[in-house]
Amino acid sequence: MINNFNHQELCIEIDFSLPTPRVIRALDQIIEWRGEPRIIRGDNGPEYISQLLEKWAHKHNIALQFIQPGKPQQNAYVERYNLTARND
């Protein structure tokens, strides 16, 4: 997870699959360290569009924002970062 304002890495979770509870656990840890964001932007992966994450975001007054399906260039910085992390 990357801060879109300053491109600072906040957390990295690398795996073949990231279930929603694991994503929420990572987000809770980031909030504990840095405070709550106003918006979380992500792709349309199942872990981000789940009702569990939607309920969690609503509880924390965080808006979820999604890129358009099939348009990874809308999230280009994160996509490039993920590629670099995978290759390293």
PyMOL Python script that loads the backbone (N, CA, C, O; Angstrom):
from pymol import cmd

cmd.read_pdbstr("""\
ATOM      1  N   MET A   1       0.844  -1.159   0.000  1.00  0.00           N
ATOM      2  CA  MET A   1       0.000   0.000   0.000  1.00  0.00           C
ATOM      3  C   MET A   1       0.893   1.227   0.000  1.00  0.00           C
ATOM      4  O   MET A   1       1.880   1.310   0.731  1.00  0.00           O
ATOM      5  N   ILE A   2       0.521   2.154  -0.826  1.00  0.00           N
ATOM      6  CA  ILE A   2       1.350   3.331  -1.049  1.00  0.00           C
ATOM      7  C   ILE A   2       0.519   4.588  -0.829  1.00  0.00           C
ATOM      8  O   ILE A   2      -0.634   4.661  -1.255  1.00  0.00           O
ATOM      9  N   ASN A   3       1.106   5.572  -0.164  1.00  0.00           N
ATOM     10  CA  ASN A   3       0.488   6.878   0.002  1.00  0.00           C
ATOM     11  C   ASN A   3       0.540   7.568  -1.362  1.00  0.00           C
ATOM     12  O   ASN A   3       1.624   7.799  -1.897  1.00  0.00           O
ATOM     13  N   ASN A   4      -0.600   7.890  -1.914  1.00  0.00           N
ATOM     14  CA  ASN A   4      -0.664   8.481  -3.250  1.00  0.00           C
ATOM     15  C   ASN A   4      -0.102   9.905  -3.289  1.00  0.00           C
ATOM     16  O   ASN A   4       0.308  10.376  -4.350  1.00  0.00           O
ATOM     17  N   PHE A   5      -0.079  10.587  -2.157  1.00  0.00           N
ATOM     18  CA  PHE A   5       0.411  11.967  -2.117  1.00  0.00           C
ATOM     19  C   PHE A   5       1.924  12.032  -2.259  1.00  0.00           C
ATOM     20  O   PHE A   5       2.443  12.785  -3.083  1.00  0.00           O
ATOM     21  N   ASN A   6       2.639  11.238  -1.450  1.00  0.00           N
ATOM     22  CA  ASN A   6       4.104  11.323  -1.471  1.00  0.00           C
ATOM     23  C   ASN A   6       4.783  10.036  -1.957  1.00  0.00           C
ATOM     24  O   ASN A   6       6.008   9.925  -1.919  1.00  0.00           O
ATOM     25  N   HIS A   7       3.986   9.072  -2.410  1.00  0.00           N
ATOM     26  CA  HIS A   7       4.476   7.790  -2.927  1.00  0.00           C
ATOM     27  C   HIS A   7       5.295   7.009  -1.903  1.00  0.00           C
ATOM     28  O   HIS A   7       6.180   6.235  -2.270  1.00  0.00           O
ATOM     29  N   GLN A   8       5.005   7.208  -0.639  1.00  0.00           N
ATOM     30  CA  GLN A   8       5.689   6.484   0.420  1.00  0.00           C
ATOM     31  C   GLN A   8       5.018   5.127   0.615  1.00  0.00           C
ATOM     32  O   GLN A   8       3.792   5.027   0.672  1.00  0.00           O
ATOM     33  N   GLU A   9       5.841   4.086   0.715  1.00  0.00           N
ATOM     34  CA  GLU A   9       5.311   2.753   0.977  1.00  0.00           C
ATOM     35  C   GLU A   9       4.843   2.694   2.421  1.00  0.00           C
ATOM     36  O   GLU A   9       5.605   2.997   3.339  1.00  0.00           O
ATOM     37  N   LEU A  10       3.594   2.305   2.622  1.00  0.00           N
ATOM     38  CA  LEU A  10       3.041   2.198   3.964  1.00  0.00           C
ATOM     39  C   LEU A  10       3.052   0.769   4.463  1.00  0.00           C
ATOM     40  O   LEU A  10       3.168   0.522   5.664  1.00  0.00           O
ATOM     41  N   CYS A  11       2.932  -0.173   3.540  1.00  0.00           N
ATOM     42  CA  CYS A  11       2.856  -1.581   3.895  1.00  0.00           C
ATOM     43  C   CYS A  11       3.058  -2.398   2.633  1.00  0.00           C
ATOM     44  O   CYS A  11       2.685  -1.970   1.541  1.00  0.00           O
ATOM     45  N   ILE A  12       3.646  -3.571   2.784  1.00  0.00           N
ATOM     46  CA  ILE A  12       3.742  -4.465   1.641  1.00  0.00           C
ATOM     47  C   ILE A  12       3.350  -5.866   2.089  1.00  0.00           C
ATOM     48  O   ILE A  12       3.895  -6.402   3.054  1.00  0.00           O
ATOM     49  N   GLU A  13       2.420  -6.433   1.388  1.00  0.00           N
ATOM     50  CA  GLU A  13       1.953  -7.800   1.615  1.00  0.00           C
ATOM     51  C   GLU A  13       2.088  -8.512   0.279  1.00  0.00           C
ATOM     52  O   GLU A  13       1.380  -8.182  -0.672  1.00  0.00           O
ATOM     53  N   ILE A  14       2.979  -9.475   0.199  1.00  0.00           N
ATOM     54  CA  ILE A  14       3.209 -10.174  -1.060  1.00  0.00           C
ATOM     55  C   ILE A  14       2.769 -11.620  -0.901  1.00  0.00           C
ATOM     56  O   ILE A  14       3.200 -12.322   0.014  1.00  0.00           O
ATOM     57  N   ASP A  15       1.901 -12.052  -1.808  1.00  0.00           N
ATOM     58  CA  ASP A  15       1.424 -13.422  -1.803  1.00  0.00           C
ATOM     59  C   ASP A  15       0.687 -13.657  -3.108  1.00  0.00           C
ATOM     60  O   ASP A  15       0.423 -12.713  -3.853  1.00  0.00           O
ATOM     61  N   PHE A  16       0.353 -14.903  -3.389  1.00  0.00           N
ATOM     62  CA  PHE A  16      -0.408 -15.206  -4.595  1.00  0.00           C
ATOM     63  C   PHE A  16      -1.857 -14.768  -4.445  1.00  0.00           C
ATOM     64  O   PHE A  16      -2.521 -14.453  -5.432  1.00  0.00           O
ATOM     65  N   SER A  17      -2.341 -14.750  -3.219  1.00  0.00           N
ATOM     66  CA  SER A  17      -3.719 -14.358  -2.947  1.00  0.00           C
ATOM     67  C   SER A  17      -3.755 -13.592  -1.632  1.00  0.00           C
ATOM     68  O   SER A  17      -3.111 -13.986  -0.660  1.00  0.00           O
ATOM     69  N   LEU A  18      -4.501 -12.511  -1.605  1.00  0.00           N
ATOM     70  CA  LEU A  18      -4.652 -11.727  -0.372  1.00  0.00           C
ATOM     71  C   LEU A  18      -6.135 -11.685  -0.009  1.00  0.00           C
ATOM     72  O   LEU A  18      -6.885 -10.888  -0.573  1.00  0.00           O
ATOM     73  N   PRO A  19      -6.567 -12.533   0.925  1.00  0.00           N
ATOM     74  CA  PRO A  19      -7.972 -12.493   1.320  1.00  0.00           C
ATOM     75  C   PRO A  19      -8.297 -11.180   2.036  1.00  0.00           C
ATOM     76  O   PRO A  19      -7.423 -10.547   2.629  1.00  0.00           O
ATOM     77  N   THR A  20      -9.542 -10.796   1.970  1.00  0.00           N
ATOM     78  CA  THR A  20      -9.990  -9.530   2.547  1.00  0.00           C
ATOM     79  C   THR A  20      -9.606  -9.363   4.021  1.00  0.00           C
ATOM     80  O   THR A  20      -9.156  -8.280   4.393  1.00  0.00           O
ATOM     81  N   PRO A  21      -9.759 -10.379   4.877  1.00  0.00           N
ATOM     82  CA  PRO A  21      -9.357 -10.179   6.283  1.00  0.00           C
ATOM     83  C   PRO A  21      -7.878  -9.809   6.425  1.00  0.00           C
ATOM     84  O   PRO A  21      -7.518  -9.053   7.327  1.00  0.00           O
ATOM     85  N   ARG A  22      -7.040 -10.320   5.567  1.00  0.00           N
ATOM     86  CA  ARG A  22      -5.621  -9.963   5.619  1.00  0.00           C
ATOM     87  C   ARG A  22      -5.398  -8.518   5.190  1.00  0.00           C
ATOM     88  O   ARG A  22      -4.564  -7.816   5.761  1.00  0.00           O
ATOM     89  N   VAL A  23      -6.148  -8.078   4.183  1.00  0.00           N
ATOM     90  CA  VAL A  23      -6.070  -6.681   3.740  1.00  0.00           C
ATOM     91  C   VAL A  23      -6.540  -5.761   4.869  1.00  0.00           C
ATOM     92  O   VAL A  23      -5.911  -4.737   5.138  1.00  0.00           O
ATOM     93  N   ILE A  24      -7.623  -6.116   5.518  1.00  0.00           N
ATOM     94  CA  ILE A  24      -8.156  -5.302   6.618  1.00  0.00           C
ATOM     95  C   ILE A  24      -7.155  -5.246   7.768  1.00  0.00           C
ATOM     96  O   ILE A  24      -6.964  -4.188   8.367  1.00  0.00           O
ATOM     97  N   ARG A  25      -6.523  -6.359   8.079  1.00  0.00           N
ATOM     98  CA  ARG A  25      -5.517  -6.378   9.142  1.00  0.00           C
ATOM     99  C   ARG A  25      -4.369  -5.422   8.813  1.00  0.00           C
ATOM    100  O   ARG A  25      -3.894  -4.698   9.688  1.00  0.00           O
ATOM    101  N   ALA A  26      -3.925  -5.417   7.555  1.00  0.00           N
ATOM    102  CA  ALA A  26      -2.855  -4.505   7.138  1.00  0.00           C
ATOM    103  C   ALA A  26      -3.324  -3.051   7.217  1.00  0.00           C
ATOM    104  O   ALA A  26      -2.567  -2.179   7.644  1.00  0.00           O
ATOM    105  N   LEU A  27      -4.561  -2.787   6.812  1.00  0.00           N
ATOM    106  CA  LEU A  27      -5.100  -1.424   6.881  1.00  0.00           C
ATOM    107  C   LEU A  27      -5.221  -0.956   8.331  1.00  0.00           C
ATOM    108  O   LEU A  27      -4.912   0.195   8.641  1.00  0.00           O
ATOM    109  N   ASP A  28      -5.669  -1.843   9.213  1.00  0.00           N
ATOM    110  CA  ASP A  28      -5.762  -1.482  10.635  1.00  0.00           C
ATOM    111  C   ASP A  28      -4.385  -1.125  11.192  1.00  0.00           C
ATOM    112  O   ASP A  28      -4.256  -0.196  11.989  1.00  0.00           O
ATOM    113  N   GLN A  29      -3.371  -1.854  10.776  1.00  0.00           N
ATOM    114  CA  GLN A  29      -2.013  -1.568  11.236  1.00  0.00           C
ATOM    115  C   GLN A  29      -1.539  -0.201  10.728  1.00  0.00           C
ATOM    116  O   GLN A  29      -0.920   0.558  11.472  1.00  0.00           O
ATOM    117  N   ILE A  30      -1.829   0.105   9.472  1.00  0.00           N
ATOM    118  CA  ILE A  30      -1.452   1.404   8.916  1.00  0.00           C
ATOM    119  C   ILE A  30      -2.165   2.528   9.658  1.00  0.00           C
ATOM    120  O   ILE A  30      -1.556   3.552   9.971  1.00  0.00           O
ATOM    121  N   ILE A  31      -3.451   2.341   9.940  1.00  0.00           N
ATOM    122  CA  ILE A  31      -4.220   3.355  10.669  1.00  0.00           C
ATOM    123  C   ILE A  31      -3.643   3.571  12.061  1.00  0.00           C
ATOM    124  O   ILE A  31      -3.587   4.704  12.539  1.00  0.00           O
ATOM    125  N   GLU A  32      -3.217   2.503  12.711  1.00  0.00           N
ATOM    126  CA  GLU A  32      -2.616   2.628  14.035  1.00  0.00           C
ATOM    127  C   GLU A  32      -1.343   3.475  13.974  1.00  0.00           C
ATOM    128  O   GLU A  32      -1.089   4.275  14.876  1.00  0.00           O
ATOM    129  N   TRP A  33      -0.555   3.309  12.938  1.00  0.00           N
ATOM    130  CA  TRP A  33       0.704   4.044  12.790  1.00  0.00           C
ATOM    131  C   TRP A  33       0.511   5.459  12.263  1.00  0.00           C
ATOM    132  O   TRP A  33       1.153   6.397  12.735  1.00  0.00           O
ATOM    133  N   ARG A  34      -0.396   5.612  11.261  1.00  0.00           N
ATOM    134  CA  ARG A  34      -0.461   6.866  10.511  1.00  0.00           C
ATOM    135  C   ARG A  34      -1.778   7.624  10.603  1.00  0.00           C
ATOM    136  O   ARG A  34      -1.848   8.772  10.162  1.00  0.00           O
ATOM    137  N   GLY A  35      -2.805   7.031  11.151  1.00  0.00           N
ATOM    138  CA  GLY A  35      -4.122   7.653  11.175  1.00  0.00           C
ATOM    139  C   GLY A  35      -4.948   7.195   9.980  1.00  0.00           C
ATOM    140  O   GLY A  35      -4.445   6.534   9.072  1.00  0.00           O
ATOM    141  N   GLU A  36      -6.217   7.559  10.000  1.00  0.00           N
ATOM    142  CA  GLU A  36      -7.145   7.112   8.957  1.00  0.00           C
ATOM    143  C   GLU A  36      -7.043   7.961   7.700  1.00  0.00           C
ATOM    144  O   GLU A  36      -7.000   9.189   7.777  1.00  0.00           O
ATOM    145  N   PRO A  37      -7.005   7.314   6.550  1.00  0.00           N
ATOM    146  CA  PRO A  37      -7.061   8.072   5.300  1.00  0.00           C
ATOM    147  C   PRO A  37      -8.507   8.468   5.012  1.00  0.00           C
ATOM    148  O   PRO A  37      -9.440   7.907   5.587  1.00  0.00           O
ATOM    149  N   ARG A  38      -8.681   9.416   4.137  1.00  0.00           N
ATOM    150  CA  ARG A  38     -10.041   9.788   3.723  1.00  0.00           C
ATOM    151  C   ARG A  38     -10.542   8.874   2.607  1.00  0.00           C
ATOM    152  O   ARG A  38     -11.732   8.569   2.526  1.00  0.00           O
ATOM    153  N   ILE A  39      -9.609   8.440   1.741  1.00  0.00           N
ATOM    154  CA  ILE A  39      -9.958   7.628   0.578  1.00  0.00           C
ATOM    155  C   ILE A  39      -8.931   6.517   0.411  1.00  0.00           C
ATOM    156  O   ILE A  39      -7.736   6.721   0.625  1.00  0.00           O
ATOM    157  N   ILE A  40      -9.410   5.349   0.030  1.00  0.00           N
ATOM    158  CA  ILE A  40      -8.532   4.258  -0.377  1.00  0.00           C
ATOM    159  C   ILE A  40      -8.882   3.928  -1.823  1.00  0.00           C
ATOM    160  O   ILE A  40     -10.029   3.614  -2.143  1.00  0.00           O
ATOM    161  N   ARG A  41      -7.877   4.003  -2.691  1.00  0.00           N
ATOM    162  CA  ARG A  41      -8.101   3.691  -4.107  1.00  0.00           C
ATOM    163  C   ARG A  41      -7.470   2.338  -4.411  1.00  0.00           C
ATOM    164  O   ARG A  41      -6.355   2.049  -3.976  1.00  0.00           O
ATOM    165  N   GLY A  42      -8.177   1.534  -5.143  1.00  0.00           N
ATOM    166  CA  GLY A  42      -7.648   0.221  -5.490  1.00  0.00           C
ATOM    167  C   GLY A  42      -8.209  -0.258  -6.807  1.00  0.00           C
ATOM    168  O   GLY A  42      -9.042   0.396  -7.435  1.00  0.00           O
ATOM    169  N   ASP A  43      -7.726  -1.425  -7.208  1.00  0.00           N
ATOM    170  CA  ASP A  43      -8.262  -2.021  -8.422  1.00  0.00           C
ATOM    171  C   ASP A  43      -9.543  -2.773  -8.064  1.00  0.00           C
ATOM    172  O   ASP A  43     -10.058  -2.631  -6.955  1.00  0.00           O
ATOM    173  N   ASN A  44     -10.041  -3.543  -8.967  1.00  0.00           N
ATOM    174  CA  ASN A  44     -11.309  -4.238  -8.756  1.00  0.00           C
ATOM    175  C   ASN A  44     -11.105  -5.695  -8.350  1.00  0.00           C
ATOM    176  O   ASN A  44     -11.929  -6.555  -8.660  1.00  0.00           O
ATOM    177  N   GLY A  45     -10.011  -5.962  -7.662  1.00  0.00           N
ATOM    178  CA  GLY A  45      -9.747  -7.311  -7.176  1.00  0.00           C
ATOM    179  C   GLY A  45     -10.787  -7.723  -6.142  1.00  0.00           C
ATOM    180  O   GLY A  45     -11.373  -6.872  -5.473  1.00  0.00           O
ATOM    181  N   PRO A  46     -11.016  -9.026  -6.011  1.00  0.00           N
ATOM    182  CA  PRO A  46     -12.071  -9.496  -5.098  1.00  0.00           C
ATOM    183  C   PRO A  46     -11.858  -9.065  -3.653  1.00  0.00           C
ATOM    184  O   PRO A  46     -12.828  -8.884  -2.916  1.00  0.00           O
ATOM    185  N   GLU A  47     -10.609  -8.899  -3.238  1.00  0.00           N
ATOM    186  CA  GLU A  47     -10.351  -8.483  -1.853  1.00  0.00           C
ATOM    187  C   GLU A  47     -10.746  -7.037  -1.618  1.00  0.00           C
ATOM    188  O   GLU A  47     -10.972  -6.645  -0.474  1.00  0.00           O
ATOM    189  N   TYR A  48     -10.834  -6.230  -2.674  1.00  0.00           N
ATOM    190  CA  TYR A  48     -11.179  -4.806  -2.528  1.00  0.00           C
ATOM    191  C   TYR A  48     -12.650  -4.505  -2.758  1.00  0.00           C
ATOM    192  O   TYR A  48     -13.158  -3.494  -2.274  1.00  0.00           O
ATOM    193  N   ILE A  49     -13.340  -5.373  -3.491  1.00  0.00           N
ATOM    194  CA  ILE A  49     -14.750  -5.103  -3.771  1.00  0.00           C
ATOM    195  C   ILE A  49     -15.677  -5.905  -2.858  1.00  0.00           C
ATOM    196  O   ILE A  49     -16.891  -5.917  -3.063  1.00  0.00           O
ATOM    197  N   SER A  50     -15.116  -6.565  -1.865  1.00  0.00           N
ATOM    198  CA  SER A  50     -15.924  -7.405  -0.976  1.00  0.00           C
ATOM    199  C   SER A  50     -16.790  -6.562  -0.042  1.00  0.00           C
ATOM    200  O   SER A  50     -16.466  -5.417   0.273  1.00  0.00           O
ATOM    201  N   GLN A  51     -17.887  -7.154   0.386  1.00  0.00           N
ATOM    202  CA  GLN A  51     -18.769  -6.478   1.337  1.00  0.00           C
ATOM    203  C   GLN A  51     -18.084  -6.307   2.689  1.00  0.00           C
ATOM    204  O   GLN A  51     -18.370  -5.356   3.415  1.00  0.00           O
ATOM    205  N   LEU A  52     -17.197  -7.206   3.022  1.00  0.00           N
ATOM    206  CA  LEU A  52     -16.464  -7.114   4.289  1.00  0.00           C
ATOM    207  C   LEU A  52     -15.610  -5.844   4.326  1.00  0.00           C
ATOM    208  O   LEU A  52     -15.599  -5.137   5.334  1.00  0.00           O
ATOM    209  N   LEU A  53     -14.902  -5.552   3.246  1.00  0.00           N
ATOM    210  CA  LEU A  53     -14.094  -4.337   3.196  1.00  0.00           C
ATOM    211  C   LEU A  53     -14.990  -3.097   3.137  1.00  0.00           C
ATOM    212  O   LEU A  53     -14.671  -2.066   3.729  1.00  0.00           O
ATOM    213  N   GLU A  54     -16.093  -3.203   2.431  1.00  0.00           N
ATOM    214  CA  GLU A  54     -17.032  -2.071   2.361  1.00  0.00           C
ATOM    215  C   GLU A  54     -17.573  -1.727   3.752  1.00  0.00           C
ATOM    216  O   GLU A  54     -17.667  -0.553   4.107  1.00  0.00           O
ATOM    217  N   LYS A  55     -17.923  -2.736   4.529  1.00  0.00           N
ATOM    218  CA  LYS A  55     -18.410  -2.501   5.898  1.00  0.00           C
ATOM    219  C   LYS A  55     -17.309  -1.904   6.768  1.00  0.00           C
ATOM    220  O   LYS A  55     -17.561  -0.994   7.558  1.00  0.00           O
ATOM    221  N   TRP A  56     -16.087  -2.420   6.624  1.00  0.00           N
ATOM    222  CA  TRP A  56     -14.961  -1.904   7.397  1.00  0.00           C
ATOM    223  C   TRP A  56     -14.730  -0.430   7.072  1.00  0.00           C
ATOM    224  O   TRP A  56     -14.543   0.387   7.974  1.00  0.00           O
ATOM    225  N   ALA A  57     -14.742  -0.092   5.784  1.00  0.00           N
ATOM    226  CA  ALA A  57     -14.514   1.296   5.358  1.00  0.00           C
ATOM    227  C   ALA A  57     -15.624   2.209   5.881  1.00  0.00           C
ATOM    228  O   ALA A  57     -15.349   3.314   6.348  1.00  0.00           O
ATOM    229  N   HIS A  58     -16.855   1.761   5.808  1.00  0.00           N
ATOM    230  CA  HIS A  58     -17.976   2.565   6.296  1.00  0.00           C
ATOM    231  C   HIS A  58     -17.828   2.828   7.796  1.00  0.00           C
ATOM    232  O   HIS A  58     -18.077   3.940   8.261  1.00  0.00           O
ATOM    233  N   LYS A  59     -17.427   1.811   8.543  1.00  0.00           N
ATOM    234  CA  LYS A  59     -17.221   1.947   9.985  1.00  0.00           C
ATOM    235  C   LYS A  59     -16.154   2.996  10.303  1.00  0.00           C
ATOM    236  O   LYS A  59     -16.244   3.686  11.318  1.00  0.00           O
ATOM    237  N   HIS A  60     -15.150   3.115   9.440  1.00  0.00           N
ATOM    238  CA  HIS A  60     -14.050   4.055   9.651  1.00  0.00           C
ATOM    239  C   HIS A  60     -14.230   5.378   8.884  1.00  0.00           C
ATOM    240  O   HIS A  60     -13.335   6.223   8.881  1.00  0.00           O
ATOM    241  N   ASN A  61     -15.385   5.549   8.241  1.00  0.00           N
ATOM    242  CA  ASN A  61     -15.666   6.749   7.439  1.00  0.00           C
ATOM    243  C   ASN A  61     -14.609   6.978   6.357  1.00  0.00           C
ATOM    244  O   ASN A  61     -14.145   8.100   6.154  1.00  0.00           O
ATOM    245  N   ILE A  62     -14.239   5.902   5.673  1.00  0.00           N
ATOM    246  CA  ILE A  62     -13.258   5.951   4.594  1.00  0.00           C
ATOM    247  C   ILE A  62     -13.969   5.620   3.292  1.00  0.00           C
ATOM    248  O   ILE A  62     -14.674   4.616   3.197  1.00  0.00           O
ATOM    249  N   ALA A  63     -13.781   6.463   2.297  1.00  0.00           N
ATOM    250  CA  ALA A  63     -14.382   6.215   0.982  1.00  0.00           C
ATOM    251  C   ALA A  63     -13.509   5.235   0.210  1.00  0.00           C
ATOM    252  O   ALA A  63     -12.282   5.331   0.225  1.00  0.00           O
ATOM    253  N   LEU A  64     -14.157   4.297  -0.462  1.00  0.00           N
ATOM    254  CA  LEU A  64     -13.442   3.384  -1.350  1.00  0.00           C
ATOM    255  C   LEU A  64     -13.607   3.887  -2.770  1.00  0.00           C
ATOM    256  O   LEU A  64     -14.717   4.194  -3.204  1.00  0.00           O
ATOM    257  N   GLN A  65     -12.524   3.968  -3.477  1.00  0.00           N
ATOM    258  CA  GLN A  65     -12.524   4.472  -4.856  1.00  0.00           C
ATOM    259  C   GLN A  65     -11.832   3.414  -5.713  1.00  0.00           C
ATOM    260  O   GLN A  65     -10.784   2.894  -5.331  1.00  0.00           O
ATOM    261  N   PHE A  66     -12.404   3.101  -6.849  1.00  0.00           N
ATOM    262  CA  PHE A  66     -11.866   2.044  -7.699  1.00  0.00           C
ATOM    263  C   PHE A  66     -11.478   2.592  -9.062  1.00  0.00           C
ATOM    264  O   PHE A  66     -12.129   3.485  -9.604  1.00  0.00           O
ATOM    265  N   ILE A  67     -10.393   2.030  -9.605  1.00  0.00           N
ATOM    266  CA  ILE A  67     -10.030   2.376 -10.975  1.00  0.00           C
ATOM    267  C   ILE A  67     -11.005   1.659 -11.907  1.00  0.00           C
ATOM    268  O   ILE A  67     -11.680   0.715 -11.496  1.00  0.00           O
ATOM    269  N   GLN A  68     -11.076   2.103 -13.147  1.00  0.00           N
ATOM    270  CA  GLN A  68     -11.956   1.449 -14.106  1.00  0.00           C
ATOM    271  C   GLN A  68     -11.414   0.063 -14.427  1.00  0.00           C
ATOM    272  O   GLN A  68     -10.203  -0.106 -14.575  1.00  0.00           O
ATOM    273  N   PRO A  69     -12.294  -0.932 -14.536  1.00  0.00           N
ATOM    274  CA  PRO A  69     -11.837  -2.277 -14.884  1.00  0.00           C
ATOM    275  C   PRO A  69     -11.051  -2.267 -16.201  1.00  0.00           C
ATOM    276  O   PRO A  69     -11.448  -1.618 -17.169  1.00  0.00           O
ATOM    277  N   GLY A  70      -9.951  -2.984 -16.219  1.00  0.00           N
ATOM    278  CA  GLY A  70      -9.136  -3.077 -17.431  1.00  0.00           C
ATOM    279  C   GLY A  70      -8.292  -1.851 -17.705  1.00  0.00           C
ATOM    280  O   GLY A  70      -7.758  -1.716 -18.806  1.00  0.00           O
ATOM    281  N   LYS A  71      -8.152  -0.946 -16.736  1.00  0.00           N
ATOM    282  CA  LYS A  71      -7.387   0.291 -16.925  1.00  0.00           C
ATOM    283  C   LYS A  71      -6.287   0.412 -15.861  1.00  0.00           C
ATOM    284  O   LYS A  71      -6.330   1.339 -15.052  1.00  0.00           O
ATOM    285  N   PRO A  72      -5.307  -0.496 -15.841  1.00  0.00           N
ATOM    286  CA  PRO A  72      -4.266  -0.417 -14.805  1.00  0.00           C
ATOM    287  C   PRO A  72      -3.435   0.853 -14.891  1.00  0.00           C
ATOM    288  O   PRO A  72      -2.779   1.222 -13.917  1.00  0.00           O
ATOM    289  N   GLN A  73      -3.446   1.531 -16.035  1.00  0.00           N
ATOM    290  CA  GLN A  73      -2.697   2.788 -16.150  1.00  0.00           C
ATOM    291  C   GLN A  73      -3.259   3.872 -15.228  1.00  0.00           C
ATOM    292  O   GLN A  73      -2.571   4.853 -14.945  1.00  0.00           O
ATOM    293  N   GLN A  74      -4.497   3.710 -14.755  1.00  0.00           N
ATOM    294  CA  GLN A  74      -5.056   4.663 -13.799  1.00  0.00           C
ATOM    295  C   GLN A  74      -4.426   4.502 -12.412  1.00  0.00           C
ATOM    296  O   GLN A  74      -4.592   5.355 -11.540  1.00  0.00           O
ATOM    297  N   ASN A  75      -3.721   3.428 -12.230  1.00  0.00           N
ATOM    298  CA  ASN A  75      -3.037   3.145 -10.976  1.00  0.00           C
ATOM    299  C   ASN A  75      -1.578   2.810 -11.299  1.00  0.00           C
ATOM    300  O   ASN A  75      -0.988   1.912 -10.698  1.00  0.00           O
ATOM    301  N   ALA A  76      -1.014   3.538 -12.247  1.00  0.00           N
ATOM    302  CA  ALA A  76       0.276   3.188 -12.836  1.00  0.00           C
ATOM    303  C   ALA A  76       1.412   3.131 -11.819  1.00  0.00           C
ATOM    304  O   ALA A  76       2.239   2.222 -11.880  1.00  0.00           O
ATOM    305  N   TYR A  77       1.471   4.067 -10.900  1.00  0.00           N
ATOM    306  CA  TYR A  77       2.573   4.077  -9.937  1.00  0.00           C
ATOM    307  C   TYR A  77       2.573   2.800  -9.103  1.00  0.00           C
ATOM    308  O   TYR A  77       3.623   2.194  -8.892  1.00  0.00           O
ATOM    309  N   VAL A  78       1.405   2.393  -8.632  1.00  0.00           N
ATOM    310  CA  VAL A  78       1.304   1.185  -7.818  1.00  0.00           C
ATOM    311  C   VAL A  78       1.617  -0.049  -8.656  1.00  0.00           C
ATOM    312  O   VAL A  78       2.307  -0.956  -8.191  1.00  0.00           O
ATOM    313  N   GLU A  79       1.115  -0.087  -9.887  1.00  0.00           N
ATOM    314  CA  GLU A  79       1.383  -1.234 -10.750  1.00  0.00           C
ATOM    315  C   GLU A  79       2.883  -1.378 -11.006  1.00  0.00           C
ATOM    316  O   GLU A  79       3.413  -2.488 -10.970  1.00  0.00           O
ATOM    317  N   ARG A  80       3.561  -0.277 -11.262  1.00  0.00           N
ATOM    318  CA  ARG A  80       5.001  -0.314 -11.489  1.00  0.00           C
ATOM    319  C   ARG A  80       5.734  -0.743 -10.215  1.00  0.00           C
ATOM    320  O   ARG A  80       6.683  -1.523 -10.277  1.00  0.00           O
ATOM    321  N   TYR A  81       5.302  -0.244  -9.090  1.00  0.00           N
ATOM    322  CA  TYR A  81       5.908  -0.619  -7.807  1.00  0.00           C
ATOM    323  C   TYR A  81       5.751  -2.120  -7.563  1.00  0.00           C
ATOM    324  O   TYR A  81       6.699  -2.787  -7.149  1.00  0.00           O
ATOM    325  N   ASN A  82       4.545  -2.654  -7.823  1.00  0.00           N
ATOM    326  CA  ASN A  82       4.305  -4.077  -7.632  1.00  0.00           C
ATOM    327  C   ASN A  82       5.212  -4.914  -8.536  1.00  0.00           C
ATOM    328  O   ASN A  82       5.743  -5.939  -8.109  1.00  0.00           O
ATOM    329  N   LEU A  83       5.386  -4.484  -9.765  1.00  0.00           N
ATOM    330  CA  LEU A  83       6.264  -5.196 -10.693  1.00  0.00           C
ATOM    331  C   LEU A  83       7.699  -5.206 -10.172  1.00  0.00           C
ATOM    332  O   LEU A  83       8.361  -6.244 -10.196  1.00  0.00           O
ATOM    333  N   THR A  84       8.177  -4.067  -9.707  1.00  0.00           N
ATOM    334  CA  THR A  84       9.529  -3.983  -9.159  1.00  0.00           C
ATOM    335  C   THR A  84       9.689  -4.887  -7.933  1.00  0.00           C
ATOM    336  O   THR A  84      10.695  -5.585  -7.803  1.00  0.00           O
ATOM    337  N   ALA A  85       8.704  -4.873  -7.041  1.00  0.00           N
ATOM    338  CA  ALA A  85       8.767  -5.716  -5.841  1.00  0.00           C
ATOM    339  C   ALA A  85       8.776  -7.194  -6.211  1.00  0.00           C
ATOM    340  O   ALA A  85       9.512  -7.977  -5.610  1.00  0.00           O
ATOM    341  N   ARG A  86       7.956  -7.587  -7.205  1.00  0.00           N
ATOM    342  CA  ARG A  86       7.925  -8.983  -7.640  1.00  0.00           C
ATOM    343  C   ARG A  86       9.253  -9.410  -8.242  1.00  0.00           C
ATOM    344  O   ARG A  86       9.723 -10.518  -7.985  1.00  0.00           O
ATOM    345  N   ASN A  87       9.859  -8.546  -9.037  1.00  0.00           N
ATOM    346  CA  ASN A  87      11.121  -8.887  -9.702  1.00  0.00           C
ATOM    347  C   ASN A  87      12.293  -8.945  -8.730  1.00  0.00           C
ATOM    348  O   ASN A  87      13.246  -9.694  -8.946  1.00  0.00           O
ATOM    349  N   ASP A  88      12.225  -8.157  -7.663  1.00  0.00           N
ATOM    350  CA  ASP A  88      13.305  -8.177  -6.663  1.00  0.00           C
ATOM    351  C   ASP A  88      13.174  -9.388  -5.799  1.00  0.00           C
ATOM    352  O   ASP A  88      13.984  -9.592  -4.895  1.00  0.00           O
TER     353      ASP A  88
END
""", "prot")
cmd.dss("prot")
cmd.show_as("cartoon", "prot")
cmd.util.cbc("prot")
cmd.orient("prot")
